Amino acid sequence: MINSIDSMEPDHLVRTMVEFGSKTLILSRRVGSLYHRKVKEGKREKVEELQEKVDKFAEERVTWKKEKEGWEEEKKRLGTWKDVDAADTRFDVNKEVVDGQLVNEAESSPEEEVEKEAAEGEKDAEAAVEGDDNKATYELYLL
């Protein structure tokens, strides 16, 4: 190869070097543009990936904000309870309200409640029957 370069004419040698330089320049530009395109696509993918994360965090932030508002409302509601005395008879946890009256849970049982309701039902039925007899007597009296 060295012999072929030595035997070349200077004009031909210059033309070959210029041609090689221009091909190198074109190739470097193509490689550079491909590299830039690949970097640009990678950046675009990275931007899309980051945008998805931003959207996800925005949704979570809205959820957190709603949850915080709920906690604030609960805090305000419970703030009104600070003056409540647990020893007060109105807040006796061992009593239940049955028919508008406080009933001690230890003194009553479901069986007793059923018996009381059955007894009241029988009394109502007897009163209705007695009322019918009086009504019949009253009608006979009018005739």
C-alpha positions, 0 to 999 in steps of 0.5 A, spaced: 500 500 500 505 504 501 508 503 494 501 505 491 501 511 495 508 513 492 507 511 485 500 516 485 500 523 482 500 528 487 493 531 484 490 524 484 492 523 491 489 530 493 483 528 490 482 521 493 484 525 500 478 530 499 473 524 497 475 520 503 474 527 507 467 528 504 465 521 505 467 521 512 464 528 513 457 525 510 458 519 514 459 523 521 453 527 520 449 521 518 451 518 525 450 524 528 443 525 526 441 518 528 444 519 534 440 525 535 434 522 533 435 516 538 437 521 544 430 525 542 426 519 542 429 516 548 428 523 551 420 523 548 419 516 552 422 519 558 418 525 558 412 520 557 414 516 562 415 522 567 408 525 565 405 519 567 408 519 574 406 526 574 399 524 573 399 519 578 402 523 583 396 529 581 391 523 582 394 521 589 394 528 591 387 529 590 385 523 594 390 525 599 386 532 599 379 529 600 382 525 605 385 531 609 378 534 608 375 528 611 379 528 617 379 536 618 371 535 618 372 529 623 376 533 627 371 539 627 366 534 629 370 531 635 372 538 637 365 539 640 365 533 644 371 536 649 366 538 654 362 532 654 363 528 661 363 521 660 360 520 668 354 524 666 347 520 666 345 522 659 351 518 657 351 511 661 353 506 656 350 500 660 343 503 658 339 503 652 333 507 650 327 502 649 320 506 647 323 513 649 325 510 656 332 509 658 333 501 660 339 498 664 341 492 659 343 488 665 336 488 668 333 487 661 334 481 656 331 479 650 326 474 653 323 479 658 322 484 652 318 479 648 314 477 654 312 484 656 310 485 648 306 479 648 302 481 655 301 488 652 298 484 646 293 480 650 291 486 654 290 490 648 286 484 645 282 483 651 280 491 651 278 490 644 273 484 646 270 488 652 269 494 648 265 490 642 261 487 648 259 494 651 258 496 643 253 491 642 249 492 649 249 500 647 246 498 640 241 494 644 239 499 649 238 504 643 233 499 639 
